[in-house]
Amino acid sequence: MLVSSEALAGIALVELGLVIVPGPNMIYLVSRSVTQGRRAGLTSLAGVGVGFLAYLLAATAGLATLFALVPEIYLTLKLAGAAYLLWLAWNALRPGGSSAFTPEALTPDRPRKLFGMGLLTCLLNPKIAILYISLLPQFVDPSRGHIGTQSLLLGLTQLAVGVVMNAVFVITAGSVATFFTRKPLWSRIHRYLTGTALAAFAIKLATDRAQPVAAP
């Protein structure tokens, strides 16, 4: 088997951990779903999915090779990503911070714009860049064969988990937002848990010495 079941399970768990931690994608999708309905949220999610695919294709096209050849670029982006995650953690943990399920008021948009905004939000999301730049290469095993194909299979696994979980958030956004509005204690618990998880992940990312694997 080109990719081990352990690697597939590992990248799936990493994506699951990332997707439940509030970030630009979740905040936008939840806000759009609450203010304009599930159909609008799912249309926006389609754009997010294409953004995932764009990052995946860039990674399999040799992005990891570039970072392996010029490790200073990789290190700079990794530290910038860790700093961004710490900023998200502070926003969640600070007094008066808000949950991803505290939706922003968005004006209704047409499907084409919804798709485009979902795509742009994903492409500009540092958390997704971190996943493909820093984490995906760590699950590649050069002894198992072509690195590009392994990256593609791992990335498709990540994409499937990400799209399915975000679809769940889109469909349940209204109910969850209402619950947190009525139960502010649970909203604070959610913020503290996600903020702590973000901070822990940022520290792990900043201190991890693993390097991207260059494609043959």
MDTraj code that builds the backbone (N, CA, C; nanometers):
import mdtraj as md
import numpy as np

residues = "MET LEU VAL SER SER GLU ALA LEU ALA GLY ILE ALA LEU VAL GLU LEU GLY LEU VAL ILE VAL PRO GLY PRO ASN MET ILE TYR LEU VAL SER ARG SER VAL THR GLN GLY ARG ARG ALA GLY LEU THR SER LEU ALA GLY VAL GLY VAL GLY PHE LEU ALA TYR LEU LEU ALA ALA THR ALA GLY LEU ALA THR LEU PHE ALA LEU VAL PRO GLU ILE TYR LEU THR LEU LYS LEU ALA GLY ALA ALA TYR LEU LEU TRP LEU ALA TRP ASN ALA LEU ARG PRO GLY GLY SER SER ALA PHE THR PRO GLU ALA LEU THR PRO ASP ARG PRO ARG LYS LEU PHE GLY MET GLY LEU LEU THR CYS LEU LEU ASN PRO LYS ILE ALA ILE LEU TYR ILE SER LEU LEU PRO GLN PHE VAL ASP PRO SER ARG GLY HIS ILE GLY THR GLN SER LEU LEU LEU GLY LEU THR GLN LEU ALA VAL GLY VAL VAL MET ASN ALA VAL PHE VAL ILE THR ALA GLY SER VAL ALA THR PHE PHE THR ARG LYS PRO LEU TRP SER ARG ILE HIS ARG TYR LEU THR GLY THR ALA LEU ALA ALA PHE ALA ILE LYS LEU ALA THR ASP ARG ALA GLN PRO VAL ALA ALA PRO".split()
xyz = np.array([
    [0.0844, -0.1197, 0.0000],
    [0.0000, 0.0000, 0.0000],
    [0.0880, 0.1248, 0.0000],
    [0.0607, 0.2171, -0.0925],
    [0.1460, 0.3343, -0.1088],
    [0.1475, 0.4222, 0.0155],
    [0.0316, 0.4384, 0.0785],
    [0.0213, 0.5178, 0.2013],
    [-0.0298, 0.4271, 0.3122],
    [0.0363, 0.4272, 0.4259],
    [-0.0039, 0.3397, 0.5357],
    [-0.1352, 0.3867, 0.5970],
    [-0.2065, 0.2915, 0.6565],
    [-0.3315, 0.3269, 0.7241],
    [-0.3046, 0.4201, 0.8413],
    [-0.1875, 0.4056, 0.9035],
    [-0.1525, 0.4948, 1.0151],
    [-0.1368, 0.6388, 0.9671],
    [-0.0760, 0.6569, 0.8491],
    [-0.0591, 0.7917, 0.7947],
    [-0.1937, 0.8530, 0.7580],
    [-0.2820, 0.7728, 0.6973],
    [-0.4148, 0.8229, 0.6613],
    [-0.4934, 0.8616, 0.7858],
    [-0.4866, 0.7754, 0.8885],
    [-0.5562, 0.8069, 1.0131],
    [-0.4957, 0.9298, 1.0790],
    [-0.3638, 0.9423, 1.0708],
    [-0.2968, 1.0565, 1.1320],
    [-0.3373, 1.1878, 1.0694],
    [-0.3376, 1.1953, 0.9356],
    [-0.3741, 1.3209, 0.8696],
    [-0.5218, 1.3510, 0.8902],
    [-0.6047, 1.2450, 0.8991],
    [-0.7470, 1.2662, 0.9252],
    [-0.7684, 1.3251, 1.0645],
    [-0.6950, 1.2754, 1.1630],
    [-0.7075, 1.3275, 1.2993],
    [-0.6557, 1.4702, 1.3089],
    [-0.5463, 1.4992, 1.2385],
    [-0.4938, 1.6361, 1.2379],
    [-0.5966, 1.7317, 1.1790],
    [-0.6558, 1.6932, 1.0657],
    [-0.7564, 1.7795, 1.0030],
    [-0.8789, 1.7945, 1.0921],
    [-0.9188, 1.6853, 1.1588],
    [-1.0326, 1.6933, 1.2499],
    [-1.0039, 1.7917, 1.3621],
    [-0.8822, 1.7858, 1.4159],
    [-0.8451, 1.8797, 1.5210],
    [-0.8431, 2.0232, 1.4730],
    [-0.7945, 2.0449, 1.3504],
    [-0.7887, 2.1805, 1.2967],
    [-0.9268, 2.2354, 1.2646],
    [-1.0141, 2.1501, 1.2101],
    [-1.1424, 2.2003, 1.1631],
    [-1.2354, 2.2378, 1.2781],
    [-1.2197, 2.1732, 1.3953],
    [-1.3073, 2.2076, 1.5074],
    [-1.2561, 2.3280, 1.5849],
    [-1.1338, 2.3724, 1.5525],
    [-1.0796, 2.4927, 1.6150],
    [-1.1182, 2.6120, 1.5291],
    [-1.1832, 2.7133, 1.5860],
    [-1.2311, 2.8258, 1.5049],
    [-1.1197, 2.8935, 1.4265],
    [-1.1464, 2.9184, 1.3020],
    [-1.0554, 2.9904, 1.2145],
    [-1.1367, 3.0653, 1.1107],
    [-1.0721, 3.1285, 1.0143],
    [-1.1453, 3.2073, 0.9144],
    [-1.2522, 3.1286, 0.8398],
    [-1.2226, 3.0040, 0.7999],
    [-1.3212, 2.9254, 0.7262],
    [-1.4464, 2.9013, 0.8090],
    [-1.4279, 2.8516, 0.9316],
    [-1.5432, 2.8205, 1.0150],
    [-1.6247, 2.9458, 1.0464],
    [-1.5565, 3.0534, 1.0820],
    [-1.6273, 3.1763, 1.1175],
    [-1.7105, 3.2262, 1.0001],
    [-1.6519, 3.2238, 0.8799],
    [-1.7259, 3.2713, 0.7629],
    [-1.8439, 3.1798, 0.7317],
    [-1.8211, 3.0483, 0.7323],
    [-1.9275, 2.9544, 0.6976],
    [-2.0425, 2.9597, 0.7977],
    [-2.0092, 2.9663, 0.9264],
    [-2.1136, 2.9741, 1.0288],
    [-2.1916, 3.1043, 1.0153],
    [-2.1209, 3.2152, 0.9984],
    [-2.1876, 3.3448, 0.9848],
    [-2.2772, 3.3468, 0.8616],
    [-2.2278, 3.2943, 0.7511],
    [-2.3075, 3.2921, 0.6286],
    [-2.4301, 3.2042, 0.6442],
    [-2.4149, 3.0888, 0.7092],
    [-2.5275, 2.9971, 0.7270],
    [-2.6345, 3.0565, 0.8169],
    [-2.5922, 3.1233, 0.9246],
    [-2.6884, 3.1813, 1.0183],
    [-2.7617, 3.2988, 0.9553],
    [-2.6911, 3.3819, 0.8787],
    [-2.7526, 3.5039, 0.8258],
    [-2.8255, 3.4833, 0.6930],
    [-2.7851, 3.3811, 0.6148],
    [-2.8462, 3.3645, 0.4824],
    [-2.9002, 3.2248, 0.4569],
    [-2.8816, 3.1317, 0.5501],
    [-2.9389, 2.9996, 0.5341],
    [-2.8384, 2.8927, 0.4944],
    [-2.8819, 2.7670, 0.5067],
    [-2.7925, 2.6538, 0.4820],
    [-2.7453, 2.6470, 0.3376],
    [-2.8354, 2.6776, 0.2427],
    [-2.7951, 2.6704, 0.1023],
    [-2.6796, 2.7656, 0.0732],
    [-2.6876, 2.8861, 0.1279],
    [-2.5787, 2.9828, 0.1093],
    [-2.4506, 2.9318, 0.1750],
    [-2.4650, 2.8705, 0.2923],
    [-2.3482, 2.8158, 0.3601],
    [-2.2831, 2.7045, 0.2804],
    [-2.3648, 2.6170, 0.2207],
    [-2.3103, 2.5063, 0.1420],
    [-2.2469, 2.5563, 0.0120],
    [-2.3052, 2.6621, -0.0467],
    [-2.2442, 2.7215, -0.1663],
    [-2.1073, 2.7796, -0.1327],
    [-2.0989, 2.8470, -0.0192],
    [-1.9699, 2.9004, 0.0264],
    [-1.8719, 2.7873, 0.0543],
    [-1.9223, 2.6769, 0.1098],
    [-1.8368, 2.5617, 0.1392],
    [-1.7785, 2.5026, 0.0114],
    [-1.8545, 2.5057, -0.0984],
    [-1.8012, 2.4572, -0.2259],
    [-1.6770, 2.5366, -0.2655],
    [-1.6811, 2.6678, -0.2434],
    [-1.5637, 2.7504, -0.2707],
    [-1.4472, 2.7148, -0.1805],
    [-1.4771, 2.6891, -0.0531],
    [-1.3721, 2.6479, 0.0407],
    [-1.3083, 2.5169, -0.0056],
    [-1.3912, 2.4235, -0.0525],
    [-1.3391, 2.2959, -0.1003],
    [-1.2447, 2.3124, -0.2182],
    [-1.2780, 2.4030, -0.3103],
    [-1.1892, 2.4297, -0.4241],
    [-1.0583, 2.4919, -0.3751],
    [-1.0667, 2.5743, -0.2705],
    [-0.9454, 2.6304, -0.2115],
    [-0.8557, 2.5223, -0.1536],
    [-0.9167, 2.4243, -0.0840],
    [-0.8402, 2.3092, -0.0350],
    [-0.7666, 2.2416, -0.1510],
    [-0.8413, 2.2195, -0.2606],
    [-0.7849, 2.1495, -0.3759],
    [-0.6692, 2.2280, -0.4375],
    [-0.6818, 2.3604, -0.4425],
    [-0.5744, 2.4438, -0.4982],
    [-0.4466, 2.4293, -0.4162],
    [-0.4603, 2.4322, -0.2833],
    [-0.3433, 2.4124, -0.1972],
    [-0.2835, 2.2738, -0.2178],
    [-0.3697, 2.1738, -0.2300],
    [-0.3219, 2.0366, -0.2473],
    [-0.2425, 2.0222, -0.3767],
    [-0.2946, 2.0782, -0.4852],
    [-0.2252, 2.0685, -0.6136],
    [-0.0912, 2.1412, -0.6091],
    [-0.0878, 2.2546, -0.5393],
    [0.0386, 2.3280, -0.5252],
    [0.1404, 2.2453, -0.4476],
    [0.0922, 2.1770, -0.3431],
    [0.1824, 2.0956, -0.2611],
    [0.2386, 1.9786, -0.3409],
    [0.1520, 1.9102, -0.4163],
    [0.1975, 1.7947, -0.4931],
    [0.2791, 1.8366, -0.6152],
    [0.2700, 1.9638, -0.6554],
    [0.3468, 2.0117, -0.7710],
    [0.4906, 2.0449, -0.7349],
    [0.5248, 2.0317, -0.6086],
    [0.6642, 2.0519, -0.5714],
    [0.6888, 2.1611, -0.4710],
    [0.5822, 2.2099, -0.4045],
    [0.6014, 2.3140, -0.3040],
    [0.6904, 2.2641, -0.1907],
    [0.6698, 2.1385, -0.1507],
    [0.7522, 2.0835, -0.0426],
    [0.8993, 2.0762, -0.0837],
    [0.9235, 2.0495, -0.2124],
    [1.0614, 2.0445, -0.2606],
    [1.1293, 2.1801, -0.2460],
    [1.0554, 2.2864, -0.2793],
    [1.1104, 2.4213, -0.2650],
    [1.1511, 2.4485, -0.1211],
    [1.0640, 2.4122, -0.0277],
    [1.0938, 2.4373, 0.1134],
    [1.2090, 2.3500, 0.1627],
    [1.2204, 2.2289, 0.1068],
    [1.3321, 2.1428, 0.1455],
    [1.4644, 2.1998, 0.0945],
    [1.4607, 2.2612, -0.0231],
    [1.5822, 2.3189, -0.0805],
    [1.6187, 2.4522, -0.0172],
    [1.5166, 2.5268, 0.0252],
    [1.5399, 2.6575, 0.0894],
    [1.4714, 2.6550, 0.2258],
    [1.5313, 2.5911, 0.3253],
    [1.4654, 2.5732, 0.4558],
    [1.4345, 2.7040, 0.5268],
    [1.5041, 2.8118, 0.4915],
    [1.4762, 2.9399, 0.5571],
    [1.3344, 2.9878, 0.5267],
    [1.2870, 2.9637, 0.4032],
    [1.1502, 3.0023, 0.3673],
    [1.0514, 2.9220, 0.4501],
    [1.0772, 2.7921, 0.4598],
    [0.9897, 2.7042, 0.5382],
    [0.9841, 2.7487, 0.6838],
    [1.1008, 2.7779, 0.7417],
    [1.1063, 2.8180, 0.8820],
    [1.0319, 2.9491, 0.9043],
    [1.0494, 3.0445, 0.8141],
    [0.9823, 3.1740, 0.8277],
    [0.8309, 3.1585, 0.8238],
    [0.7813, 3.0814, 0.7273],
    [0.6371, 3.0614, 0.7155],
    [0.5820, 2.9832, 0.8345],
    [0.6604, 2.8870, 0.8826],
    [0.6151, 2.8075, 0.9968],
    [0.6017, 2.8945, 1.1215],
    [0.7004, 2.9805, 1.1461],
    [0.6944, 3.0685, 1.2631],
    [0.5830, 3.1717, 1.2483],
    [0.5623, 3.2201, 1.1259],
    [0.4523, 3.3138, 1.1028],
    [0.3184, 3.2454, 1.1285],
    [0.3078, 3.1197, 1.0874],
    [0.1852, 3.0448, 1.1128],
    [0.1618, 3.0222, 1.2610],
    [0.2690, 2.9920, 1.3344],
    [0.2563, 2.9732, 1.4789],
    [0.2121, 3.1027, 1.5463],
    [0.2670, 3.2160, 1.5012],
    [0.2275, 3.3454, 1.5577],
    [0.0802, 3.3739, 1.5301],
    [0.0347, 3.3390, 1.4102],
    [-0.1064, 3.3590, 1.3763],
    [-0.1967, 3.2736, 1.4649],
    [-0.1582, 3.1497, 1.4882],
    [-0.2382, 3.0626, 1.5744],
    [-0.2421, 3.1155, 1.7178],
    [-0.1302, 3.1704, 1.7653],
    [-0.1290, 3.2304, 1.8993],
    [-0.2219, 3.3511, 1.9053],
    [-0.2279, 3.4266, 1.7975],
    [-0.3199, 3.5412, 1.7927],
    [-0.4647, 3.4939, 1.7995],
    [-0.4972, 3.3864, 1.7259],
    [-0.6317, 3.3297, 1.7335],
    [-0.6615, 3.2800, 1.8753],
    [-0.5603, 3.2177, 1.9385],
    [-0.5786, 3.1687, 2.0755],
    [-0.6081, 3.2843, 2.1702],
    [-0.5350, 3.3938, 2.1567],
    [-0.5581, 3.5101, 2.2426],
    [-0.6984, 3.5662, 2.2217],
    [-0.7434, 3.5723, 2.0972],
    [-0.8780, 3.6231, 2.0706],
    [-0.9850, 3.5357, 2.1343],
    [-0.9571, 3.4062, 2.1452],
    [-1.0541, 3.3161, 2.2077],
    [-1.0487, 3.3242, 2.3598],
    [-0.9288, 3.3430, 2.4159],
    [-0.9113, 3.3369, 2.5614],
    [-0.9272, 3.4720, 2.6308],
    [-0.9076, 3.5808, 2.5596],
    [-0.9119, 3.7126, 2.6238],
    [-1.0519, 3.7420, 2.6767],
    [-1.0622, 3.8232, 2.7806],
    [-1.1939, 3.8632, 2.8320],
    [-1.2754, 3.9306, 2.7221],
    [-1.3988, 3.8862, 2.7079],
    [-1.4840, 3.9429, 2.6046],
    [-1.4637, 3.8829, 2.4677],
    [-1.3809, 3.7777, 2.4578],
    [-1.3590, 3.7125, 2.3295],
    [-1.4864, 3.6464, 2.2805],
    [-1.4894, 3.6170, 2.1516],
    [-1.6106, 3.5598, 2.0930],
    [-1.5823, 3.4220, 2.0357],
    [-1.6866, 3.3397, 2.0303],
    [-1.6782, 3.2060, 1.9738],
    [-1.7028, 3.2126, 1.8237],
    [-1.6594, 3.1086, 1.7526],
    [-1.6890, 3.1008, 1.6094],
    [-1.8384, 3.0929, 1.5853],
    [-1.9134, 3.0491, 1.6868],
    [-2.0581, 3.0383, 1.6735],
    [-2.1293, 3.1638, 1.7214],
    [-2.0529, 3.2735, 1.7363],
    [-2.1123, 3.4055, 1.7537],
    [-2.1031, 3.4720, 1.6174],
    [-2.2058, 3.4552, 1.5323],
    [-2.1925, 3.4918, 1.3913],
    [-2.1834, 3.6417, 1.3680],
    [-2.1116, 3.6773, 1.2619],
    [-2.1074, 3.8150, 1.2167],
    [-2.2272, 3.8405, 1.1256],
    [-2.2757, 3.9637, 1.1258],
    [-2.3870, 4.0003, 1.0384],
    [-2.3338, 4.0204, 0.8967],
    [-2.3805, 3.9397, 0.8024],
    [-2.3370, 3.9489, 0.6635],
    [-2.4554, 3.9821, 0.5745],
    [-2.4330, 4.0663, 0.4753],
    [-2.5401, 4.0988, 0.3810],
    [-2.5569, 3.9831, 0.2830],
    [-2.6817, 3.9526, 0.2420],
    [-2.7045, 3.8428, 0.1478],
    [-2.6314, 3.8659, 0.0150],
    [-2.5755, 3.7586, -0.0403],
    [-2.5046, 3.7664, -0.1681],
    [-2.5549, 3.6587, -0.2624],
    [-2.5262, 3.6761, -0.3913],
    [-2.5642, 3.5785, -0.4925],
    [-2.4695, 3.4580, -0.4876],
    [-2.5161, 3.3431, -0.5427],
    [-2.4353, 3.2209, -0.5349],
    [-2.2931, 3.2365, -0.5872],
    [-2.2752, 3.3091, -0.6990],
    [-2.1404, 3.3236, -0.7539],
    [-2.0478, 3.3936, -0.6548],
    [-2.0994, 3.4979, -0.5905],
    [-2.0173, 3.5697, -0.4931],
    [-1.9941, 3.4850, -0.3684],
    [-2.0953, 3.4077, -0.3284],
    [-2.0794, 3.3191, -0.2131],
    [-1.9667, 3.2194, -0.2381],
    [-1.9665, 3.1606, -0.3583],
    [-1.8610, 3.0652, -0.3944],
    [-1.7251, 3.1341, -0.3937],
    [-1.7188, 3.2528, -0.4542],
    [-1.5924, 3.3255, -0.4613],
    [-1.5396, 3.3653, -0.3251],
    [-1.6289, 3.4074, -0.2359],
    [-1.5857, 3.4453, -0.1014],
    [-1.5367, 3.3244, -0.0234],
    [-1.6037, 3.2102, -0.0420],
    [-1.5569, 3.0880, 0.0229],
    [-1.4186, 3.0489, -0.0255],
    [-1.3973, 3.0589, -0.1572],
    [-1.2668, 3.0275, -0.2155],
    [-1.1594, 3.1218, -0.1627],
    [-1.1887, 3.2522, -0.1627],
    [-1.0904, 3.3512, -0.1183],
    [-1.0583, 3.3347, 0.0301],
    [-1.1612, 3.3085, 0.1108],
    [-1.1398, 3.2892, 0.2545],
    [-1.0454, 3.1723, 0.2800],
    [-1.0631, 3.0648, 0.2034],
    [-0.9766, 2.9471, 0.2204],
    [-0.8345, 2.9763, 0.1741],
    [-0.8203, 3.0406, 0.0591],
    [-0.6867, 3.0678, 0.0053],
    [-0.6067, 3.1611, 0.0952],
    [-0.6762, 3.2503, 0.1669],
    [-0.6081, 3.3455, 0.2544],
    [-0.6025, 3.2979, 0.3994],
    [-0.6421, 3.1731, 0.4222],
    [-0.6463, 3.1179, 0.5572],
    [-0.5100, 3.0590, 0.5945],
    [-0.4357, 3.1222, 0.6847],
    [-0.3027, 3.0701, 0.7207],
    [-0.3071, 2.9290, 0.7782],
    [-0.4185, 2.8933, 0.8425],
    [-0.4271, 2.7601, 0.9031],
    [-0.4204, 2.6508, 0.7965],
    [-0.4802, 2.6761, 0.6800],
    [-0.4754, 2.5788, 0.5715],
    [-0.3354, 2.5735, 0.5116],
    [-0.2736, 2.6895, 0.4974],
    [-0.1361, 2.6921, 0.4467],
    [-0.0432, 2.6135, 0.5383],
    [-0.0626, 2.6293, 0.6690],
    [0.0192, 2.5559, 0.7659],
    [0.0024, 2.4055, 0.7471],
    [-0.1221, 2.3623, 0.7246],
    [-0.1490, 2.2197, 0.7086],
    [-0.0681, 2.1619, 0.5932],
    [-0.0720, 2.2272, 0.4788],
    [-0.0057, 2.1728, 0.3605],
    [0.1444, 2.1960, 0.3610],
    [0.1886, 2.3070, 0.4187],
    [0.3309, 2.3391, 0.4181],
    [0.4066, 2.2631, 0.5270],
    [0.3479, 2.2570, 0.6472],
    [0.4211, 2.2061, 0.7630],
    [0.3817, 2.0652, 0.8047],
    [0.2550, 2.0292, 0.7891],
    [0.2073, 1.9040, 0.8466],
    [0.1991, 1.7898, 0.7466],
    [0.1443, 1.8150, 0.6296],
    [0.1264, 1.7077, 0.5321],
    [0.2568, 1.6342, 0.5002],
    [0.3694, 1.7054, 0.4777],
    [0.4942, 1.6341, 0.4458],
    [0.5411, 1.5390, 0.5553],
    [0.4985, 1.5618, 0.6799],
    [0.5440, 1.4770, 0.7892],
    [0.4832, 1.3370, 0.7835],
    [0.3758, 1.3190, 0.7047],
    [0.3116, 1.1880, 0.6937],
    [0.3584, 1.1121, 0.5695],
    [0.4482, 1.1725, 0.4931],
    [0.5001, 1.1083, 0.3722],
    [0.6179, 1.0182, 0.4088],
    [0.6170, 0.8956, 0.3562],
    [0.7245, 0.7991, 0.3808],
    [0.7958, 0.7710, 0.2480],
    [0.9168, 0.8249, 0.2279],
    [0.9870, 0.8056, 0.1003],
    [1.0083, 0.6592, 0.0637],
    [1.0149, 0.5709, 0.1621],
    [1.0399, 0.4295, 0.1337],
    [0.9197, 0.3608, 0.0696],
    [0.8039, 0.4255, 0.0710],
    [0.6823, 0.3639, 0.0178],
    [0.6565, 0.3991, -0.1288],
    [0.7402, 0.4824, -0.1874],
    [0.7190, 0.5121, -0.3288],
    [0.7077, 0.6603, -0.3568],
    [0.6446, 0.6928, -0.4694],
    [0.6406, 0.8295, -0.5202],
    [0.5812, 0.9262, -0.4180],
    [0.6597, 1.0268, -0.3833],
    [0.6198, 1.1211, -0.2786],
    [0.5015, 1.2062, -0.3227],
    [0.4993, 1.2458, -0.4509],
    [0.3890, 1.3277, -0.4997],
    [0.2558, 1.2558, -0.4901],
    [0.2537, 1.1266, -0.5257],
    [0.1299, 1.0492, -0.5173],
    [0.0866, 1.0317, -0.3725],
    [0.1832, 1.0073, -0.2832],
    [0.1498, 0.9979, -0.1411],
    [0.0879, 1.1285, -0.0914],
    [0.1478, 1.2406, -0.1297],
    [0.0953, 1.3706, -0.0876],
    [-0.0465, 1.3903, -0.1386],
    [-0.0720, 1.3472, -0.2630],
    [-0.2054, 1.3612, -0.3205],
    [-0.3075, 1.2794, -0.2431],
    [-0.2752, 1.1537, -0.2125],
    [-0.3683, 1.0677, -0.1390],
    [-0.3938, 1.1214, 0.0020],
    [-0.2888, 1.1649, 0.0687],
    [-0.3043, 1.2218, 0.2026],
    [-0.3869, 1.3495, 0.1969],
    [-0.3602, 1.4317, 0.0954],
    [-0.4342, 1.5563, 0.0823],
    [-0.5813, 1.5337, 0.0522],
    [-0.6122, 1.4341, -0.0307],
    [-0.7526, 1.4033, -0.0597],
    [-0.8245, 1.3541, 0.0656],
    [-0.7532, 1.2808, 0.1505],
    [-0.8115, 1.2382, 0.2782],
    [-0.8432, 1.3593, 0.3645],
    [-0.7469, 1.4516, 0.3734],
    [-0.7687, 1.5754, 0.4492],
    [-0.8862, 1.6530, 0.3928],
    [-0.8925, 1.6639, 0.2596],
    [-0.9995, 1.7410, 0.1960],
    [-1.1359, 1.6814, 0.2284],
    [-1.1461, 1.5483, 0.2209],
    [-1.2738, 1.4826, 0.2492],
    [-1.3184, 1.5083, 0.3926],
    [-1.2262, 1.4938, 0.4885],
    [-1.2605, 1.5183, 0.6289],
    [-1.3004, 1.6642, 0.6489],
    [-1.2245, 1.7557, 0.5896],
    [-1.2526, 1.8978, 0.6068],
    [-1.3873, 1.9380, 0.5511],
    [-1.4200, 1.8904, 0.4309],
    [-1.5474, 1.9275, 0.3685],
    [-1.6648, 1.8684, 0.4461],
    [-1.6540, 1.7418, 0.4851],
    [-1.7639, 1.6781, 0.5592],
    [-1.7882, 1.7479, 0.6928],
    [-1.6819, 1.7747, 0.7679],
    [-1.6985, 1.8386, 0.8983],
    [-1.7507, 1.9817, 0.8845],
    [-1.7026, 2.0554, 0.7858],
    [-1.7538, 2.1905, 0.7653],
    [-1.8997, 2.1882, 0.7221],
    [-1.9390, 2.0858, 0.6457],
    [-2.0797, 2.0726, 0.6082],
    [-2.1665, 2.0509, 0.7319],
    [-2.1159, 1.9727, 0.8267],
    [-2.1891, 1.9523, 0.9525],
    [-2.2066, 2.0853, 1.0250],
    [-2.1004, 2.1669, 1.0295],
    [-2.1103, 2.2974, 1.0953],
    [-2.2101, 2.3876, 1.0241],
    [-2.2109, 2.3839, 0.8906],
    [-2.3044, 2.4659, 0.8137],
    [-2.4484, 2.4273, 0.8454],
    [-2.4751, 2.2971, 0.8474],
    [-2.6117, 2.2489, 0.8678],
    [-2.6608, 2.2757, 1.0097],
    [-2.5707, 2.2675, 1.1074],
    [-2.6110, 2.2829, 1.2481],
    [-2.5812, 2.4213, 1.3042],
    [-2.5306, 2.5128, 1.2213],
    [-2.4839, 2.6427, 1.2717],
    [-2.5908, 2.7178, 1.3486],
    [-2.7120, 2.7230, 1.2932],
    [-2.8183, 2.7986, 1.3590],
    [-2.8511, 2.7444, 1.4965],
    [-2.8635, 2.6126, 1.5073],
    [-2.8977, 2.5511, 1.6353],
    [-2.7871, 2.5706, 1.7379],
    [-2.6615, 2.5529, 1.6949],
    [-2.5495, 2.5679, 1.7878],
    [-2.5359, 2.7124, 1.8333],
    [-2.5518, 2.8071, 1.7399],
    [-2.5426, 2.9490, 1.7754],
    [-2.6507, 2.9868, 1.8761],
    [-2.7717, 2.9348, 1.8553],
    [-2.8810, 2.9622, 1.9493],
    [-2.8507, 2.9034, 2.0863],
    [-2.7951, 2.7812, 2.0883],
    [-2.7611, 2.7166, 2.2150],
    [-2.6600, 2.7990, 2.2924],
    [-2.5546, 2.8448, 2.2247],
    [-2.4517, 2.9235, 2.2924],
    [-2.5054, 3.0586, 2.3386],
    [-2.6002, 3.1142, 2.2645],
    [-2.6605, 3.2408, 2.3062],
    [-2.7390, 3.2226, 2.4353],
    [-2.8074, 3.1102, 2.4451],
    [-2.8887, 3.0831, 2.5642],
    [-2.8048, 3.0298, 2.6804],
    [-2.6900, 2.9705, 2.6499],
    [-2.6038, 2.9113, 2.7527],
    [-2.4651, 2.9751, 2.7468],
    [-2.4504, 3.0976, 2.7973],
    [-2.3210, 3.1671, 2.7865],
    [-2.2063, 3.0925, 2.8546],
    [-2.2366, 3.0125, 2.9582],
    [-2.1310, 2.9359, 3.0237],
    [-2.0671, 2.8381, 2.9257],
    [-2.1496, 2.7691, 2.8475],
    [-2.0976, 2.6741, 2.7501],
    [-2.0211, 2.7458, 2.6396],
    [-2.0637, 2.8664, 2.6066],
    [-1.9905, 2.9454, 2.5078],
    [-1.8499, 2.9777, 2.5581],
    [-1.8393, 3.0134, 2.6871],
    [-1.7077, 3.0428, 2.7447],
    [-1.6216, 2.9170, 2.7496],
    [-1.6826, 2.8038, 2.7872],
    [-1.6075, 2.6779, 2.7908],
    [-1.5539, 2.6448, 2.6520],
    [-1.6388, 2.6630, 2.5512],
    [-1.5964, 2.6372, 2.4136],
    [-1.4795, 2.7268, 2.3747],
    [-1.4861, 2.8534, 2.4120],
    [-1.3776, 2.9466, 2.3801],
    [-1.2480, 2.9061, 2.4491],
    [-1.2577, 2.8698, 2.5771],
    [-1.1377, 2.8340, 2.6526],
    [-1.0735, 2.7066, 2.5979],
    [-1.1563, 2.6086, 2.5634],
    [-1.1024, 2.4834, 2.5100],
    [-1.0347, 2.5058, 2.3751],
    [-1.1017, 2.5783, 2.2870],
    [-1.0436, 2.6012, 2.1552],
    [-0.9204, 2.6912, 2.1633],
    [-0.9242, 2.7906, 2.2515],
    [-0.8080, 2.8778, 2.2682],
    [-0.6875, 2.8017, 2.3197],
    [-0.7108, 2.7130, 2.4160],
    [-0.6017, 2.6315, 2.4700],
    [-0.5457, 2.5380, 2.3635],
    [-0.6358, 2.4769, 2.2850],
    [-0.5911, 2.3871, 2.1785],
    [-0.5093, 2.4624, 2.0738],
    [-0.5528, 2.5829, 2.0391],
    [-0.4785, 2.6641, 1.9430],
    [-0.3392, 2.6977, 1.9940],
    [-0.3312, 2.7384, 2.1206],
    [-0.2015, 2.7743, 2.1789],
    [-0.1082, 2.6536, 2.1818],
    [-0.1610, 2.5375, 2.2208],
    [-0.0792, 2.4166, 2.2261],
    [-0.0288, 2.3790, 2.0870],
    [-0.1172, 2.3894, 1.9885],
    [-0.0781, 2.3561, 1.8521],
    [0.0270, 2.4538, 1.8001],
    [0.0127, 2.5820, 1.8338],
    [0.1098, 2.6831, 1.7905],
    [0.2480, 2.6547, 1.8487],
    [0.2523, 2.6187, 1.9768],
    [0.3804, 2.5880, 2.0414],
    [0.4441, 2.4645, 1.9784],
    [0.3627, 2.3626, 1.9534],
    [0.4147, 2.2404, 1.8903],
    [0.4698, 2.2714, 1.7512],
    [0.3968, 2.3527, 1.6762],
    [0.4407, 2.3870, 1.5415],
    [0.5722, 2.4637, 1.5445],
    [0.5835, 2.5599, 1.6368],
    [0.7032, 2.6438, 1.6441],
    [0.8262, 2.5649, 1.6873],
    [0.8066, 2.4630, 1.7706],
    [0.9207, 2.3879, 1.8245],
    [0.9510, 2.2602, 1.7479],
    [0.8650, 2.2235, 1.6526],
    [0.8854, 2.1013, 1.5756],
    [1.0023, 2.1201, 1.4789],
    [1.0950, 2.0265, 1.4790],
    [1.2141, 2.0379, 1.3942],
    [1.2030, 1.9594, 1.2646],
    [1.0859, 1.8994, 1.2399],
    [1.0699, 1.8221, 1.1161],
    [1.0793, 1.9140, 0.9949],
    [1.1342, 1.8610, 0.8862],
    [1.1512, 1.9368, 0.7630],
    [1.0699, 1.8719, 0.6511],
    [1.0255, 1.9517, 0.5523],
    [0.9540, 1.8941, 0.4388],
    [1.0416, 1.7946, 0.3634],
    [0.9781, 1.6948, 0.3036],
    [1.0507, 1.5941, 0.2262],
    [1.0483, 1.6337, 0.0796],
    [1.1628, 1.6376, 0.0161],
    [1.1693, 1.6754, -0.1250],
    [1.1213, 1.5612, -0.2136],
    [1.0434, 1.5960, -0.3134],
    [0.9961, 1.4954, -0.4079],
    [1.1094, 1.4528, -0.4994],
    [1.1102, 1.3261, -0.5421],
    [1.2171, 1.2779, -0.6290],
    [1.2053, 1.3371, -0.7691],
])
top = md.Topology()
chain = top.add_chain()
for i, resn in enumerate(residues, 1):
    res = top.add_residue(resn, chain, resSeq=i)
    for name in ("N", "CA", "C"):
        top.add_atom(name, md.element.get_by_symbol(name[0]), res)
traj = md.Trajectory(xyz[None], top)
